[in-house]
């Protein structure tokens, strides 16, 4: 897998393409598509859900802004 990704990386001229990046990307896309953290923990094979939450998830700033706007008391007033 690593050799295939290395070859693709060089053919496509991409700086970053490696197995762990694909795993991380999957985790973020899964959660961004309303997947739940507990299921993701099982899919990734982590013993502790905190590992999944802390290491494999990075909040997207646009998603955070959207959620903040949706749930902010100020949004309800205006």
HELIX and SHEET records of a PDB file:
HELIX    1   1 UNK A    2  UNK A   12  1                                  11    
HELIX    2   2 UNK A   19  UNK A   32  1                                  14    
HELIX    3   3 UNK A   37  UNK A   44  1                                   8    
HELIX    4   4 UNK A   49  UNK A   55  1                                   7    
HELIX    5   5 UNK A   61  UNK A   71  1                                  11    
HELIX    6   6 UNK A   73  UNK A   77  1                                   5    
END                                                                             
